Amino acid sequence: MILLDTRHDRDPVTRDPISGQRYFPNEEGDILGEAQWEWLKRELRMSTAQVHLIGTSI
């Protein structure tokens, strides 16, 4: 099981100025950051598991 931290290196989102409670999606943003992407690739390449479960906080 691989658990990803989608909070730390997440690209910013924009708060809805009218409601102040919702956020607009960042369609070109990234939720992992370069270091975590590299870590994930390395974990998957080096794994001998037959099944991979990937979890996030989203």
C-alpha positions in Angstrom: 0.0 0.0 0.0 1.3 3.4 -1.0 -0.1 6.5 0.7 0.5 9.9 -1.0 0.7 13.3 0.8 -1.4 15.5 -1.4 -1.2 18.5 0.9 2.5 19.4 1.1 3.6 20.2 -2.5 0.2 20.9 -3.9 0.0 23.8 -6.4 -2.3 26.6 -5.2 -6.0 26.8 -5.9 -8.1 30.0 -6.1 -10.9 30.7 -3.6 -14.2 31.7 -5.1 -14.5 35.4 -4.4 -18.3 35.3 -4.2 -18.9 32.5 -1.8 -15.5 32.5 -0.2 -16.0 28.9 0.7 -15.4 27.0 -2.6 -12.2 26.7 -4.6 -11.8 26.7 -8.4 -9.8 23.8 -9.7 -6.2 24.4 -10.9 -6.4 22.5 -14.2 -2.7 22.8 -14.8 -1.6 22.3 -11.2 0.1 19.3 -9.5 -0.9 17.7 -6.3 2.3 15.8 -5.6 5.3 17.9 -6.5 8.4 16.7 -8.3 10.1 14.9 -5.3 7.0 12.9 -4.5 6.4 11.9 -8.2 10.0 10.7 -8.3 9.6 8.8 -5.1 6.3 7.2 -6.4 8.0 6.1 -9.7 10.9 4.6 -7.8 8.6 2.7 -5.4 6.6 1.3 -8.2 9.6 0.3 -10.3 11.4 -1.4 -7.4 8.3 -3.1 -6.0 7.9 -6.9 -6.3 4.3 -6.8 -5.3 1.6 -8.2 -7.6 -0.9 -5.6 -6.6 -0.4 -1.9 -5.7 -3.0 0.0 -3.7 -2.4 3.8 -3.9 -4.3 6.0 -1.4 -4.6 9.8 -1.1 -6.4 12.2 1.2 -8.6 13.3 -1.8 
